């Protein structure tokens, strides 16, 4: 090895060791790290008044949420009860923990925001917009802001229902295994809730909590089917309730339901496979075929345009 390199390594190592020794000698043996850590909290400013406490909150907690709560109370007074119940049902189907009044408040807030944005775009930044046309833009912005949360809720409901449909056959298989192994139906649902983390498992966990609070199992199952509004879940809960009332073997019912759900899932997959050629036709006609025509006929069209001989 090169002697110069060895000398450099020895010097660097000596400097590091000397620094560590100096730091160790400089350390105060009477210092308590825990007391220093607690001292950092003591040095912080403690709010002395209600105004200081309010100002320590974020802008969302101080302004946005109180405004939405006030708006939700106002809309609740003017909204029919049937619309509130329909909104609550949709929120439960979407799996969202939100009050219907807050949902309507968000719709009104978005409507006002979109109207203000349209006013800025078409009246402030573009002064040449005619009055009637600008009024149509404002109405369009109001409609878009009012309908956007509804569209988002419907999209979330559709995705949640599809995810429940895909997870139900596997959940039934696990229920069958647990029940045939000697567990009760409630304990089998608890195993599904422990093993998985999806919408169906969360719904099973909610059923177990409701049963622990005193609700009958058939009522909890019916409420779950109503919250999900999935035909497969409705058929499954109806079969379980009927088997419970008639005293039929739960394992046999679950086995039959599991086989039926797997057959339905296979049929859905085959249906989507048959729909694929029809869905592929639209992008092929609009995107792929014009490109092929340009590649094949483009050079010929250029040659014909460059020739001086008339075609006719």
Buried (B, 14 or more C-beta within 10 A) or exposed (E): EEEEEEEEEEEEEEEEEEEEEEEEEEEEEEEEEEEEEEEEEEEEEEEEEEEEEEEEEEEEEEEEBEEBBEBBEBBBEEBEEEEBEEBBBBBBBBBEEBBBBBBBBBBBBBBBEBBEBBBEBBBEEEEEBEEEEBBEBBEEBBEBBBEBBEEEBEEBBEEBBEBBBEBBBBBBBBBBBBBBEEBEBEEBBBBBBEEBEBBBBEBBBBBBEBBEEEBEBBEBBBBBBBBBBBEBBBBBBBBBBEBBEEEEEBBEBBBBBBBBBBEBBEEEEEEEEEEEEEEEEEEEEEEEEEEEEEEEEEEEEEEEEEEEEEEE
